[in-house]
């Protein structure tokens, strides 16, 4: 990497387009809390390529955690037994019962 590209910075709008971050406000909030690093250039936040790489790594880790949590939740769930052997709702079972009687 040459020196010029090392110090290249991107606006938050560009970062959203390049990384798939949800929005400029989402990035701003995380910069303000210290979760993300950026440089304040005048009145605008700018991010370097290395800042964007860390952002993508954090987003990937968060997505992996969500997928793992969903997988655990699915294995913890036991399927509920149907109210009747045919798998009908209470209303449907009652309707079938009425039709058999008639």
C-alpha positions, 0 to 999 in steps of 0.5 A: 500500500502506498503512502497516499492510499494509507491516509485516504479517508472516506465520508460516512456516506461512502463508508455506508456504501462500501461496507453495508453499514445501516446509516450515517447516523448509526456510524455517528452514534458508534463513533461517539460512544467509542465503538468505532474509530474515526477522524473529525475533519472540520465538522465531518467524521472521516474514516480510513481504510483500516477503520473500515476494516475494523468496522467490517470485522465488528459487523461480521462478529455481531452477525455470527453471534446472532446466528449462533444465538438463533441456532441455540434458540432453535435447539432449545425449542421443543415443538408443541404437540398439535391439539388433535391428531389431524393438526387442526386448530380448535375451531377447525376440529370443532367444525369437523366434529359438527360435520361428522355429527350431521 
